Amino acid sequence: MSQNGSLERRTQQHQQPRASNGEVVAATTLYGSNSNRLRGSPKKDHKPDNYEDLQLEFNPLVFSSLEQYMPHHMLNMSRDVKARYMSTILFRYLPESERIRIQKHKEYRQKIIMNYPPLHKEIYAMHAENFFAPSFLKAIKENTEASFKSVMVEPSRGIYTFEMLQPQFCEMLVSEVDHFERWVHETKFRIMRPNTMNQYGAVLDDFGLENMLDRLMNDFIRPISRVFFTELGGSTLDSHHGFVVEYGINRDVELGFHVDDSEITLNICLGKQFSGGELFFRGVRCDEHVNTDTQSEEIFDFSHVPGHAVLHCGRHRHGARPTTSGHRINLILWCRSSAFREMKKYHRGFYSWCGECRRKKKEKERISVAATKQELLKRGVKSAS
């Protein structure tokens, strides 16, 4: 798994979703509680410090993201004091065994980066003009809701599709992954796969593409998520897990019904030639309702097109149908928000985004209205008599 000093990456081996008996398995949390707490809403006009020059156990972006949620009396403290305060909160997630695992993964990653010879060095830095489709790049540069909507389609609630990557970049990334797989085979190096549900594919962060993917999240996905996924942490994304998955003959064939360990998921088809492999979506759910029934309006299937992306929240239940021929490879970017994950534990219901929470609320309102009408009718009858 990708660890990069980010809290959520560090906990992901214990949080990977997996299908079991046809049910969705939700990501688990490792939150504790003590006297250090964050506020329920951010101080939006607060400008956070930059922590990149400090030696920290977690990704510096996590600290900058969490700072606006700190208690008012902490906001004017020194960076060191604030970092210690937030670290206390973040370390609740990490038992000693997890810290040992983190250190081992750090050594694992360093060993790969020191020995693996990249094939296409130009993809290890963000070159937007060479990576993205002109229409997508234009929308990002304008950075408005209207510009995003001009290139995006929302075929079902909360699912956005759009052309994103140029064919040449897709080809280079696929060949880079193939090159990495050959190197792994030739050196007999044992690699960690993307998650517990995929036996093929590779974690891109582990062999040097982490900085490029950070730019992808921060400069291209977060602006969109800030507009379309505000209630799901879209404006506070601060860490990621980037990987490719492979489907076809002698590879994974399908992907079971699950939810992602992410707030926002970007799924881009890189190619190659294939048939089948459609994504199927079945509604957004919180942890409590992850295995509840699907409503008819929540059913949506999507067919992959190379270079085209699907953007959805991680809590959107989905899976992939069998790839019946050829070879399909997809780039997946799980984008996470430490602030959203911390705030989630203080809420009892998620009526703005969980389909079942919303349905139950409407049902309670319907029953309440019906009861009120019945009571008024009884009063009217008594008055008439």
N, C-alpha and C positions, 0 to 999 in steps of 0.2 A: 504494500500500500504506500501511497505517497505521504511523506511526513513533513517535510519542509518547515518545521517550526510552527506550523499553524495548528491551533487547537483542534479544529474539526478534522484535519487530515490525520492528526495523531490518534483520534478515537475511532477512525472509520473501520478498522478491522473488526471491532466489536459491534459496529452499527450497520454492517452491510445487510441489505434486505435479501431475503431468499424466499422462494415459494415453498409452501408445504401444504399438501392435501388440498390444493386448489385455492388456498386462502392467501391473502396479501399479508406479508409480514412487515410491519412498520419499523422504521429505524428506532433504536432505543436511545435513551439519554443517560448521562452519567452525572447529572447535576447534584450537588450537595447543598448545604445551607449553613451559613454562619453569620456573624455580625456584618461582614462586608457585603453590601447589596447595591445593585444598580436601581435607578429610578425607572418607573413604568413608562415614562415618555421622555424623549430627548429634548435637550435645550438646543433648539434648531439654529439659533443665532450664535452659538458657541463655535469658535474656531479651534479645533484640536491641535495639539502639538504634533510634531513629527518625531517618531521614535526610531527611525532607521539607523541612526548612528550609535544606538545603545546595544549592549550585549544582552539580548533578551532570550528567554526560552521559547517565546511564541513569535509568530509573524508580526512585525511592527505595525502592519495595517490593522491587525486585530485591536491593538491598543488605541490607535487613532479613531477607529470605528466605535469602540466602547466608551471613549472619553465623554462624549456628549450625554451619555446616560448616567454619569457619575453624580453623586449627591452635590448640591450646590456648593457646600462648604469645601469640597475637594477640588473644584475646578481651577482655583487660583494657586494651588500647591505646585511645587516643583515637579518636573517631569519624573524624577526618581521616585518621589513620594506617590505620585499617581500610578506609575508603573508597578510599584510594589502593591498598591491597593488592588489594581486590576489583576495582577498576577495571583493574588490570594484567591480571587474569584475563579480565575481560570484553572488554578491548580486543583480545584475541587473535582475536576473531571479526571484527574490523573492519579490513580493508585501507583504504588511503587512498581508493581509488575509492568504497568504501562510505560513508566519512565524508562525501565530497562529495555523494553521493546523498542521505544523511540530511539534510544542510543544505538541499538543494533541496526535499526533501519538507516540511521544516519551513516553508519559505517558502510552498510550495503550500498547506499547510493554513491558515496564517495568513491568506492571501489569501481563502480561502473563508469562514472564520469572520468576517472583517471585513466581508464584502460580502453574505453570504447572509442573507435575512430569514426566520427560523423561522416556521412556520405554527402549530404547537402547542407553545408554550414550556413547557407543563406536563410534557411527557415528557422534558425535558432534565435533570430532577432526579429522583431516585428517590422515588416516592410509592407505597410497597408496597401500601397498602390499595386504591389505584386501579388498580394494575397486575396483581396476581396473583389467581388463583382462591383463594377462601377456604380450601379444603382444603390447597392447597400452602402458603399463608402460615401456617396453623396448624401444619403439620408442621415448617416452618423455625423457628417460634418455640419449639416444644418441643425441637428440636435433638437428637433421639435417633435411633439406628438404627431403633428400633421405629416412631417417628413417620414417618420417611422411607419405610419399607417399607409403611406403611399407605396411602400415596397412590401408590406406585410399583409397576409391574409389570415383572418381568424375563422377557420372553418367550423370550429366548435369552441364553446366558451373556455377561455384561458389557454388555448392552443394556438400558437402563431407560427406560420410557415413563410419562408422567404428564400430567395436566391442569395447566397452568401459568398461562396468561395469560387475562385477562378479554377478552371480545369488543370492548369499547369501546377498550381500549388497542391491540389488534391493528389496529383500524380507524384509529386516530389515527396509529400508526406507518406504516401503509401510505400514508395520505394525506400524511404528512410526506415520505416517500420520493418519492412522485409529485410533490409540490411542489418538492422539490430537483431532480428530473430536469427539470421544466419550466424552472426557473431556469437550470440548466446549458444547456439548449437555447436559451433566449431570450438569454442573455449570451454564447453561443458559448464557454463555458468548457470546456476539455478536462479531464475527470476521469479518475482512475485507477480501474479496475474492481477488484473484490474480490480476484481471483487470476488466474492464467494459464489457468484452465479455464472461467471464466465471463466472457462478453462483455457481460452485462447485470447490473444491480444496482449497489449503492453501498457504500462503506466508511463506516459510521456514525461511526466515530471522527473522520473527516476533516471532518465538518460540525457538530461540537459535542456529540455524544452520548457522548464518551469517558468522562466522569466518571460518567454514569449506568451505563454498561456495567461500569466498574470496580466500582461498588457491587454490580451484579448478580453479578459473579464473586466478589467478596470475601465478601459477606454471604449469598448464596443458593446459589451453585454450589460454592464451596469447602467449606462444611460437609458437603454431600452427598458430594463427591469424597473428602473425608478419610475417610469411612466405606467407600465402595465402590471407590475406586481408589487406595488407599494405595501399592501397589507400583508405580504409574505416575505418581507425583508429585502425587497428588490433594491432599495436605495442604500442599504448598508452592507452589501456584499463585500467580504474582506478576505476570503480564502477560497481555494479551489482544489479539485482533484481531477486531473486531466488524463484521459486514456483512450485507447482505441480498442474496439471489439471486432472480432472476425467470425463470420458465419459462412457455412457451406460444407462441401464434402471434406471429411477428415477434420472438421472444426466444429464449433458449437453450431447447432442447427436452429434452435429457437431460444426464447427467453421467457421464463414463467412470469406470471402475474405478480407485480411487486410495486413498491414505491422506492424512490431514490433517497440516498442520504445526502440530500441537497435542499436548498431553498429554491433555486432555479436551475433547470437542466437545459443545456444546449446540446442538441443531437444533430450532427451533420453527416450525411452520407458522402463518403469519399469515392466510392465505386466498389467493385469493378463491374464486370458483367454478371448479372444475377437475375433470378426470378423469385417471387415470394418475399418473405421477410417483412411483411407489413406490420406497422405498429398498431396496436389496438389500445384505446383509452377508455376508461370506465369511471371517470369522476374523481373529484378532489376530496380527500378525507383527512381528518385529524387522527391522532393515535387511537382515540377511543372508538372511532367509527370506521377504521380502516377495512374491516371485513363485512360491512353492511351491504345491502343489496344495491345494485346499480339501477338508476332510473333511466327510462327510455331516452330522455334528452341528453344523457351523459355518454351514450355509445358513439364512438367515432373511430374509424380506421384510416390509417395514413400510409400511402405507398411511397417508398423512398425514391428520390431523384438525386443522382450525384451532383454535389455542389450546393444542394438545397438543405436548409436547416429547419429544425423544429425546435421551438422554444416553449417550455412549459414549466410549471412549478413542480418541485420534487415530490410533493404530496399527491400529484395526479397519478392515480393508479393506471398502470399500463403493462404491456408485455410485447413480445415480438413473435409473429407467426413463423413457422418453419421456412427457411430459405431452401427452396426446392431444387435449385440448380445454380451453378456458378459460385462466385465468391463475393461476398458483401463485407465491406469494412467501413466502420463508422467512427467518427471522432466524437467523444462524449466529454463534456465539461460540466462537472458538478460544481455549481457556485454556491457558497455558503455565507451566512451572516451570523457572527457570534452574538451580536446584539439581539437579533430575532430569537435565537435559541434560548438566550437568557430570559427574555421577556415572556416567552411562551408558557413558562411554568407558573406564571401569575394569573393566567386566564382560565376560566372554567368552560367557556364556550368559544367557538370560532365561527360566528355567524356570517362573517364577511367572506369566508373562503371555503369552509367545509360544507359540502353539499348536504350531508346528513344533519349537521347542526342547524343549517338553514331550514331544512325540511321539518325538523322537529319543532323549531320555533314557530313556523307557520302553522303547524298542526295545533300547537298550544293556543295560538291566537284564534284559530278557527273555532276550537272548542270553547274558548272564553267568550267569543262573540255569540256563538249559538246559545250558550248558557244565559248570557245577558238578554238576548232576544226572548228566550223562554220565560225568564223572570218578568220582563216587561209585559209579555202577553198575559201571564197569570195576573199581574196587577190590573191590567186593563179589564179582564174578565170580572175580577172582584169589584172594580169600580162600577161596571155596567150593572152588576147584580144589586 
